[in-house]
Amino acid sequence: MIVTKTKAGNTLTVALDGRMDAVSAPKLEEELKAELGTVTDLTIDLEKLVYTSSAGLRVLLSMQKTMNSKGSMVIRNVRPEIMEIFDMVGFTDLLNIEE
């Protein structure tokens, strides 16, 4: 998975490209935790994410919980196949997803 991060002030945008699985998800979580010090607004762009495993879902939920106490998190550009997974596991009620 390719992770592209753009930081401007207290805003961090993270674009994910590829597959978020048991190998890439923990690495992503480490990267995000290292960046979140002063971040109050986190945007995760999933336009190019083609697959997520339960490990990836756990990372997204963890980041949402962290950002709920610091500011806000938005997930954008969710592909239909990923949205179907979010719907099945009930994440559409837990994550702030912009369509």
URKAWO-V414860 format. One record per backbone hydrogen bond with DSSP energy under -1.0 kcal/mol. NH is the residue of the N-H (numbers start at 0). CO is the residue of the C=O. E is the energy in kcal/mol with one decimal. If there is no record, write none. Layout:
{{NH;CO;E} {NH;CO;E}}
//
This chain:
{{1;16;-3.0} {3;14;-2.4} {5;12;-2.6} {7;10;-2.7} {10;7;-1.9} {11;40;-2.8} {12;5;-2.9} {13;42;-3.1} {14;3;-2.9} {15;44;-2.4} {16;1;-2.1} {17;47;-2.3} {19;50;-2.8} {24;20;-2.9} {27;23;-2.3} {28;24;-2.5} {29;25;-2.1} {30;26;-2.4} {31;27;-2.8} {32;28;-2.6} {33;29;-1.9} {34;30;-1.1} {35;31;-1.4} {39;9;-2.7} {40;9;-2.0} {41;71;-2.6} {42;11;-2.7} {43;73;-2.9} {44;13;-3.2} {45;75;-2.7} {48;45;-1.3} {49;17;-3.0} {50;17;-1.1} {52;19;-2.4} {56;52;-2.0} {57;53;-2.2} {58;54;-1.7} {59;55;-2.2} {60;56;-2.4} {61;57;-2.6} {62;58;-2.6} {63;59;-2.2} {64;60;-2.4} {65;61;-2.3} {66;62;-2.8} {67;63;-2.0} {70;66;-3.1} {71;39;-2.7} {73;41;-2.5} {74;95;-2.7} {75;43;-2.7} {82;78;-2.7} {83;79;-2.1} {85;81;-2.4} {86;82;-2.7} {87;83;-2.3} {88;84;-2.1} {90;85;-2.1} {92;89;-1.0} {94;90;-3.0} {96;94;-1.1} {97;74;-2.9}}
//
